[in-house]
Amino acid sequence: MEWVRLRRRLQQLLIAVYIAVMLGVVAMVIGPFLNDRTIADNPGRALAQVTNVGSFRTTVDYQDGNGIFHSPETGLIYPTGLGEGQRVWVNYAKSDPELVKVEGRTWTLAIIPALSVGAVATAVAGLLWLGVARIGARFERTLSSTP
């Protein structure tokens, strides 16, 4: 009887974690969409120089329309394929010069990574669900066969 309760709790935990991951997948698309919308509402354009290409962010230096230099701490949006020292046209939000993206790239680039994360999460959750059910069934058979 104790295993039934434990199995149910494990399945509830799996559901909760799966929902959290799926919310993250949705956020992976909504975030870039909102960023692009913010840039499109009050856009600026500049020629930027890539100063650092790291594992987590790519940074650039650029000069806005007022002559002020910017180097956004959070890095560049959609930096794939850029190299250090490269010069690239960027669009930025005049209302928030820290929000900068490579010109011509849009939020739709986030769809494939989000779908990939969702597919892997679904496969892992499904396998764990089946594993919990199979172990539970085996354990229950063992308990019912012992006198």
LINJO-V41018 format. One line per field, one symbol per residue. phi: phi as a letter, one per 30 degrees, with the letter a starting at -180 (. if undefined). psi: psi as a letter, one per 40 degrees, with the letter a starting at -180 (. if undefined). burial: b if it has 9 or more other ideal C-beta (glycine too) atoms within 8 Angstrom, else e. Layout:
phi->???
psi->???
burial->???
//
This chain:
phi->.ddedddddddddeddddddddddddddcdeddddddddddadbbacccdcaccdcaccbcbcddciddbbeddjcdhdeicbdidcbdbcbdddbddcbbddicbddddddddddddddddddddddddddddddddddddddddd
psi->dddddddddddddddddddddddddddddddddddddddddgiihihihhdhhadeihiihihadeehiighdeaihfeheiiheihihiiihddgeehhihheiideeeddddddddddddddddddddddddddddddddddeh.
burial->eebbeebeebbeebeebbeebbebbbebbebbbebbebbeeebbebebbbeeeeeebbbbbbebeeeeebebeebbbbbeebeeeeebbbbbbbeebebbbbbeeebebbeeebbebbeebbeebeebbeebbeebeebbeeeeeee
//
